[in-house]
Amino acid sequence: MQFDRTVQSRPITLSASTESQAYALFAMAMALTVIGAYIGAQFATAIFSAGLHFILLFAQLGLVITARWWMEKTPLNYLLFGLFPVFSGIVITPFLSAVIIGYSNGPTILINALAATGFMAGAAAVFARTTSWNLGIIAKGLFLALLGLIAFALLQIFIPALRTQQFELLISGGGVIIFALFTAYDMQRVQRMGQMGANPFMLALSLYLDIFNMFLYLLRFMLVLSGQRR
């Protein structure tokens, strides 16, 4: 699941450091994603038979599009920011269920994807903290690469000939690389923009989307590479 990354920020006054607030919001979002996945698993039949997952997906898109407005309004920003990862957890439930049920080694691949996501996020954090490079110079290139990734994914939906193992490896592998670089870029942005009082909700949302999508692409890549269908 991919979203527009062009959310902008405006300075706000904070009592605590923006960087620490951004990471606290990010941690809260990850925890709420787990809660959303649990809700999705418990009420899967009712949610998906009624098509509510499509409504939640469009709600997520709406939250991203309007984020520039609501992220400055307290307590609305906390409420809507909290709803976003809950919706993400619910929407991702069918995919996770398909992995666990449809592949004999699905649970192992899921755990490996989670572990790999954590490792890559940690490596991105170390790189962002220690590098002397300004990663902002790759932002435009990454955004164009993301547009290309989305275009290829759409082509794969409408052109059956592109639904091959090789093409899936290309798309999922490219997605892993793109979002790993986005993670490093946004972690450096949290550090640098946090010192300027940027909006912590914008920073946390960007970082959340990076790591959430990196996990999805890692999971897809591992399924193609070593998945054993039942």
Buried (B, 14 or more C-beta within 10 A) or exposed (E): EBBEBEBEBEEBEBEEEBBEBBBEBBEBBBEBBEBBBBBBBEEBEEBBEEEBBEEBBEBBEEBBEEBBEBBBEEEEBBEBBBBBBBBBBBBBBBEBBEBEEEBEBBEEBBEBBEEBBEEBBEEBBEBBEEEEEEBEEBBEEBBEBBEEBEEBBEEBEEEEEBEEEEBBBBBBBBBBBBBBBBBBBBBBBBBBBBEEBBBBBBBBBBBBBBBBBBBBBBBBBBBBEEBEEE
